[in-house]
Amino acid sequence: MPTRRPRRSAVQWAEIITHYRRSNLSAKRYCDQHDYSLATFRKWQTRFSRHNVTDDTSSSGRLVELVAAKSTEPTLSHTLLIELDLGSGMHLKISR
């Protein structure tokens, strides 16, 4: 019975894909050397290429700390407002 490979987070896969891109190996050879499933590797490689992940380790696969800001406006207990600055002039606002 084959041994089960560990589950990896998106952050871990981003680091793996970045390392692979720098390795100059084929995907199959890289996966064989590191005991990664080639199918899973390809899935994450495709996912990151769709989201334009670059080899810039300062931004790829990094967690962003969210800090709650105090508001001077009165709030209702059922009001929800989330604002995220995604960088590059992009903002995500969610309200309910």
N, C-alpha and C positions, 0 to 999 in steps of 0.2 A: 504494500500500500504506500503510495507516494506521501512524502511529508508535506505538510501544509506550509506555504510561505506566509510570512507575517503580513498583516494589513499595514499599508502605509498611507499617511495623510497626503493631501494635495501639496502641502509645503515640502514634504519629503520627496514626492515625485518631481516637483519643480527642480529640486536640487539634483536629483538623479538625471533628469533630462539635460540640465545644464552641464553636469559632469560628462555625460555621454557626448554632447556636442563638442566638447573640448578633447575627447579621447581619440578622435580620428579612426574609430573602429566602426565596423558595420553594426547595425542594431542587434543582429543575431549573435555576433561574437561578443558584444558588450554584455548582453543578457546572459549568455552562457558563462562568462567570466564572473558575473556577480550574482548568479542564481536568481535572476528575475524572469518572470513569465513574459515571453515575447509578446503574447496577445495583450496582456495588461500594459506592458511598456508601450506598445503601439497605441492603445486607447488613450493613455495619458499624453503621449507625444502629439497625437491628433488634437486632443483637447487644448493643449497649450499652444499649438500652432494656430488654432482658431482664435484664441484670445491674444495672439501676438506677444507671447512671453519671449523676452529677450534673454541673452546671456548676462545681462547686467544684474549681478547678485545684489546690488543695493535696492532693487525694486522687485525682482521676481521671487515669488513664493514667500514673501515676508508678511508677518502679521502687523496690523496697524492698531495701535492703542486708541481706543475711543474714550474720551473724557466727557463726562456730563457737565455741561455749563449751567450755572444757576441763571434763571430767568427772572427779570423784574416784573414780568407780566403775570397777572393772576391766572392760574390754571384750574381747569376742571378735572375732577378725578377720572373722567372717562376720555380725556383728550390725550392723544399720543402724537408727538412730533419728533421725528428723527431726521437729522441733517448730516450728511457725510460729504466731506470734501475729498474727492477721488484723485485730485491732482490734475494737472494739464487743463485746468479750467473747467473740469467736470464736477458737478455737484449732484448728489442724490438726496431728495427730500421725500419723506414719507410722513403723511399726517392722517389722523383718523379722528 
